[in-house]
Amino acid sequence: MPTTTPKEVLHVGAREVVVTNPQKVLFPEAGHTKLDLVRYYLHVADGALRGSGGRPNIMVRFPNGIGSEFFFQKRAPKDHPPWVEVVTIRFPSGRSAEEIVPRDAAALAWMANLACLELHPHPVRAEDLDHPDELRVDLDPVPDVPWSQVREVARIVQAALVDYDLCGWPKTSGKRGMHVSVRIKPQWTHDDVRRAALALARDVERRVPALATSKWWKEERHGVFIDYNQNAKDRTVAGAYSVRPTPDARVSAPLNWDEVDQAEPGDFTLVTMQKRFAQIGDRHQDIDVRAYSLDSLLELSQRHARDGQGDAPWPPQYAKAPDEPTRVQPSRRASAKPASPRKPSSARKGP
């Protein structure tokens, strides 16, 4: 007789979600299965949707577990259920993709069944794809930088944001870094938000030059790199509560500022986060209470420009910006030729 593929049917609200191969092990060292992953996202759904819900998401899938190949999936599977929302993202290259927009716990469970560990939300709502409602501060330590330094730089970011009448919401990245999210009014373009993020990165670097850097080229970096380019159009970071491909299944954990000085990345895993969520709920529960203005950071950006600090390098897949410096790493600039001007945004290379 033919064998049937094991499956488990979950009733999530009014939806029915089928979990295929529920006992497939995705985390060999910790022993966590696909069903464990699905149940995790159902447990923290309120917080995960606050971070990634209502936004187009790129899925990071590990179909055979974290020890095997993975891939970033931008396009929604053609056979997705009719109740799973999609929205069309148009890339600067002129291409487009229909990306998943999770709206409820059932959508998260469906994504987890695809072995989607990480949610990668765009900083825009599905209703307005051209105007971000979030500025993202990505603190990315260079190799061998201790976690204590990441926490110290995060505190400087907090102080800088306060000085510019902004409120940041910190979370561990789930790996070596931290993210700080700032809800903003959806009044500015992606390029405006990136420019504001660059101004903030330079200001933090000015405050603690020995600890943090805004330098794009790796050979110039030290300490904690403040990756302003994560605010460029079509760039994403792991959303709140995303599970990361670490042996102990760490997650991107929302914190309040009082927790930053004691928090360790290993404190927050697929198992421990469920207990924490049951006890205290979502630390970012009030993140949407107020949206802030970018005027103060954009004014800072203008001051930087008057002082001779114009644009900074973009990621390599983006076309050259008009006031961007030569896009050649410093050690090769002596023989570098001037870069051609950036083409109109419609001609930019995209994903």
C-alpha positions as MATLAB code, in Angstrom:
seq = 'MPTTTPKEVLHVGAREVVVTNPQKVLFPEAGHTKLDLVRYYLHVADGALRGSGGRPNIMVRFPNGIGSEFFFQKRAPKDHPPWVEVVTIRFPSGRSAEEIVPRDAAALAWMANLACLELHPHPVRAEDLDHPDELRVDLDPVPDVPWSQVREVARIVQAALVDYDLCGWPKTSGKRGMHVSVRIKPQWTHDDVRRAALALARDVERRVPALATSKWWKEERHGVFIDYNQNAKDRTVAGAYSVRPTPDARVSAPLNWDEVDQAEPGDFTLVTMQKRFAQIGDRHQDIDVRAYSLDSLLELSQRHARDGQGDAPWPPQYAKAPDEPTRVQPSRRASAKPASPRKPSSARKGP';
ca = [
       0.000    0.000    0.000;
       1.252    3.534   -0.736;
       2.431    5.450    2.280;
       0.996    8.843    3.111;
       3.010   11.872    4.159;
       2.381   12.630    7.827;
       0.627   15.892    8.449;
      -1.117   17.752   11.216;
      -4.097   20.041   10.805;
      -4.245   23.080   13.071;
      -7.304   25.252   13.533;
      -6.116   28.832   13.888;
      -9.052   31.134   14.416;
     -11.367   30.536   11.482;
      -8.543   29.130    9.356;
      -7.300   25.610    8.839;
      -3.538   25.272    8.480;
      -2.000   21.998    7.355;
       1.471   21.272    8.698;
       3.269   18.840    6.424;
       6.073   16.652    7.781;
       5.482   18.094   11.257;
       8.256   16.032   12.849;
      10.948   17.126   10.393;
      13.870   18.339   12.501;
      14.931   21.861   11.578;
      17.379   22.388   14.456;
      19.383   19.150   14.861;
      21.302   20.183   17.989;
      18.266   21.491   19.869;
      15.918   18.923   18.321;
      13.263   21.446   17.302;
      10.866   20.287   14.599;
       8.799   22.105   12.027;
       5.751   21.713   14.265;
       7.716   23.328   17.093;
       8.425   26.273   14.801;
       4.763   26.606   13.822;
       3.637   26.485   17.450;
       6.253   29.069   18.401;
       4.913   31.574   15.882;
       1.364   30.932   17.031;
       2.437   31.576   20.623;
       4.121   34.923   19.853;
       1.798   35.886   16.992;
       0.627   39.136   18.570;
       4.193   40.435   18.814;
       5.397   39.000   15.503;
       2.479   40.638   13.702;
       3.215   43.941   15.391;
       6.699   43.783   13.916;
       6.021   42.189   10.533;
       2.271   42.131   10.033;
       0.624   44.305    7.399;
       3.959   44.607    5.587;
       5.344   42.798    2.561;
       7.774   40.145    3.761;
      10.666   38.261    2.258;
      10.729   34.710    3.580;
      14.017   33.047    4.578;
      13.408   29.335    4.192;
      15.370   26.337    5.452;
      13.437   23.407    3.944;
      15.904   20.782    5.201;
      16.931   22.440    8.437;
      19.624   24.900    9.394;
      22.459   22.564    8.393;
      21.373   22.560    4.759;
      20.889   25.110    2.015;
      18.505   28.008    2.547;
      17.090   30.662    0.285;
      15.424   34.069    0.359;
      12.003   33.877   -1.257;
      10.581   37.175   -2.427;
       7.758   35.843   -4.554;
       4.774   34.238   -2.895;
       4.202   30.597   -3.869;
       1.641   30.361   -6.635;
      -0.422   27.878   -4.629;
      -0.744   30.048   -1.536;
      -4.183   29.953    0.127;
      -6.611   32.658   -1.015;
      -6.731   34.045    2.517;
      -2.984   34.754    2.521;
      -2.612   38.335    1.304;
       0.011   39.426   -1.196;
       1.053   42.818   -2.513;
       3.064   43.696   -5.600;
       6.484   45.166   -4.867;
       8.083   46.971   -7.795;
      11.862   47.043   -7.814;
      13.964   49.873   -9.270;
      15.054   47.481  -12.009;
      11.502   47.486  -13.337;
      10.815   43.942  -12.200;
       8.156   43.132   -9.642;
       7.148   40.419   -7.207;
       4.091   39.530   -5.203;
       5.229   39.281   -1.602;
       3.435   37.816    1.395;
       1.639   40.230    3.745;
       0.814   38.350    6.971;
      -2.280   39.720    8.661;
      -3.096   37.045   11.229;
      -1.677   34.116   13.180;
      -2.809   31.639   10.540;
      -0.638   33.367    7.937;
       2.369   33.085   10.259;
       1.652   29.392   10.775;
       1.358   28.871    7.025;
       4.712   30.589    6.483;
       6.331   28.511    9.233;
       5.067   25.356    7.533;
       7.228   26.383    4.576;
      10.202   26.216    6.981;
      10.342   30.002    6.960;
      12.452   30.731   10.023;
      12.957   34.438    9.520;
      10.406   37.098    8.697;
      12.013   39.948    6.766;
       9.484   42.792    6.613;
       9.940   45.863    4.478;
       9.755   49.158    6.423;
       6.480   50.045    4.693;
       2.834   49.121    5.097;
       1.115   47.268    2.274;
      -1.223   50.239    1.848;
       1.641   52.660    1.065;
       4.734   51.092   -0.434;
       6.489   54.359   -1.278;
       6.661   55.941    2.171;
       8.335   54.018    5.008;
       6.812   54.212    8.475;
       9.968   52.924   10.150;
      13.596   54.042   10.360;
      15.912   51.168   11.224;
      19.186   51.422   13.112;
      21.195   48.250   12.483;
      24.144   47.792   14.836;
      26.495   45.318   13.185;
      29.712   44.568   15.127;
      32.855   43.744   13.198;
      34.479   40.401   14.100;
      35.796   40.061   17.665;
      33.836   43.038   19.008;
      32.293   42.018   22.343;
      28.561   42.106   22.972;
      29.131   44.628   25.764;
      30.289   47.152   23.145;
      27.145   46.577   21.085;
      25.070   47.357   24.159;
      27.121   50.468   24.860;
      26.623   51.779   21.321;
      22.900   51.014   21.569;
      22.732   53.287   24.592;
      24.436   56.065   22.614;
      21.868   55.566   19.858;
      19.124   55.938   22.446;
      20.614   59.226   23.702;
      21.043   60.562   20.159;
      17.442   59.733   19.263;
      16.187   61.540   22.349;
      18.237   64.595   21.365;
      16.477   64.616   18.004;
      13.001   64.154   19.530;
      12.712   60.525   18.461;
      11.922   57.309   20.304;
      13.741   54.065   19.568;
      12.628   50.529   20.338;
      15.550   48.093   20.778;
      15.725   44.387   20.046;
      18.431   41.800   19.699;
      19.044   40.754   16.117;
      19.151   37.132   17.233;
      22.777   36.885   16.189;
      25.608   39.283   17.099;
      23.956   42.670   16.701;
      21.052   44.814   17.756;
      18.311   46.714   15.942;
      16.599   49.900   17.037;
      13.302   50.740   15.323;
      11.807   54.229   15.122;
       8.220   54.574   14.005;
       7.946   57.592   11.712;
       5.164   59.369    9.874;
       4.838   57.959    6.326;
       5.690   61.285    4.722;
       9.184   60.677    3.356;
      10.633   58.604    0.545;
      12.999   55.686    1.007;
      15.918   57.905   -0.004;
      14.893   60.511    2.592;
      14.785   57.892    5.340;
      18.167   56.519    4.312;
      19.609   60.032    4.398;
      18.207   60.542    7.909;
      19.679   57.195    9.010;
      23.080   58.207    7.622;
      22.954   61.485    9.552;
      22.138   59.595   12.752;
      24.950   57.096   12.131;
      27.451   59.913   11.671;
      26.232   61.630   14.814;
      26.641   58.459   16.879;
      30.111   57.994   15.407;
      30.974   61.574   16.406;
      29.911   60.878   19.987;
      31.873   57.625   20.385;
      34.432   57.447   17.544;
      36.393   54.678   19.248;
      33.336   52.445   19.579;
      31.207   52.989   16.475;
      31.582   53.768   12.793;
      29.456   54.810    9.836;
      32.170   53.815    7.327;
      30.773   51.615    4.563;
      33.995   49.964    3.397;
      34.924   46.978    5.537;
      38.604   47.868    5.517;
      37.718   51.178    7.217;
      35.341   49.783    9.819;
      36.023   49.201   13.475;
      33.870   48.557   16.498;
      30.166   48.584   15.748;
      29.122   49.487   12.210;
      25.867   51.471   12.032;
      24.468   50.180    8.761;
      22.524   53.143    7.400;
      22.050   51.320    4.093;
      19.524   48.981    5.683;
      17.137   51.874    5.021;
      17.677   51.798    1.260;
      14.629   50.748   -0.745;
      14.078   46.970   -0.857;
      16.470   46.249    2.029;
      15.069   44.312    4.974;
      16.160   43.072    8.400;
      14.909   40.177   10.499;
      11.624   41.165   12.116;
      10.774   41.024   15.797;
      10.470   37.442   17.079;
      12.077   35.993   13.953;
      13.827   32.691   14.596;
      17.462   32.702   13.512;
      19.453   29.736   12.155;
      21.616   29.203   15.243;
      22.091   25.807   16.935;
      19.989   26.894   19.920;
      17.297   28.591   17.753;
      17.799   32.126   18.997;
      15.219   34.749   18.184;
      15.191   38.491   17.574;
      13.951   39.662   20.962;
      12.203   42.984   21.612;
      13.536   44.685   24.743;
      12.823   47.753   26.763;
      15.756   50.042   27.397;
      16.097   48.944   31.029;
      16.908   45.427   29.812;
      19.618   46.353   27.327;
      22.479   46.447   29.832;
      21.804   42.891   31.054;
      20.402   41.163   27.970;
      22.454   38.452   26.262;
      21.612   37.089   22.794;
      21.509   33.538   24.132;
      18.814   34.471   26.645;
      16.178   34.434   23.921;
      15.435   31.224   22.064;
      12.453   29.484   20.504;
      11.802   27.892   23.916;
      12.596   30.710   26.338;
      10.804   33.383   24.318;
       7.514   31.519   24.615;
       7.857   31.550   28.393;
       8.860   35.212   28.404;
       5.969   36.153   26.127;
       3.486   34.322   28.350;
       4.797   36.183   31.389;
       5.279   39.742   30.138;
       3.824   39.917   26.621;
       5.388   42.060   23.923;
       7.928   44.642   25.082;
       7.074   46.654   21.958;
       3.348   46.660   22.599;
       3.202   50.457   22.444;
       5.499   50.968   19.450;
       2.623   52.196   17.268;
       1.215   54.664   19.787;
       3.130   57.536   18.221;
       4.816   58.149   14.871;
       7.648   60.691   14.800;
       8.942   63.339   12.417;
      12.265   63.044   10.579;
      12.677   66.799   10.277;
      15.388   67.005   12.945;
      17.552   64.311   11.349;
      17.059   65.721    7.865;
      18.151   69.130    9.141;
      21.228   67.412   10.597;
      21.860   65.837    7.197;
      21.749   69.281    5.591;
      24.271   70.582    8.136;
      26.547   67.651    7.356;
      26.311   68.498    3.649;
      27.214   72.142    4.289;
      30.215   70.929    6.265;
      31.396   68.817    3.360;
      29.838   65.481    4.271;
      27.625   64.570    1.366;
      26.206   61.178    0.541;
      27.932   57.945    1.531;
      28.335   54.767   -0.549;
      25.273   52.760   -1.495;
      25.189   48.957   -1.704;
      26.783   47.656   -4.919;
      23.524   46.684   -6.639;
      22.263   50.278   -6.574;
      23.098   52.789   -9.279;
      25.447   55.657   -8.480;
      23.926   58.596   -6.610;
      24.666   62.125   -7.896;
      26.607   63.202   -4.790;
      27.899   59.769   -3.799;
      31.683   59.514   -3.349;
      33.744   57.302   -5.606;
      32.496   53.771   -5.171;
      35.909   52.166   -4.841;
      37.352   50.821   -1.635;
      39.998   53.154   -0.188;
      42.977   50.871   -0.808;
      42.254   50.907   -4.565;
      41.319   54.541   -5.091;
      44.683   55.676   -6.419;
      44.067   53.866   -9.689;
      40.287   54.196   -9.712;
      38.447   55.984  -12.487;
      35.607   58.413  -11.655;
      32.253   56.640  -11.424;
      29.498   57.563  -13.849;
      26.548   59.584  -12.508;
      23.643   57.742  -11.021;
      20.821   57.016  -13.433;
      17.221   57.956  -12.652;
      15.665   55.774   -9.948;
      13.588   53.895  -12.508;
      16.819   52.544  -13.970;
      18.317   51.386  -10.679;
      19.312   47.801  -10.419;
      17.008   45.889   -8.137;
      16.772   42.501   -6.494;
];
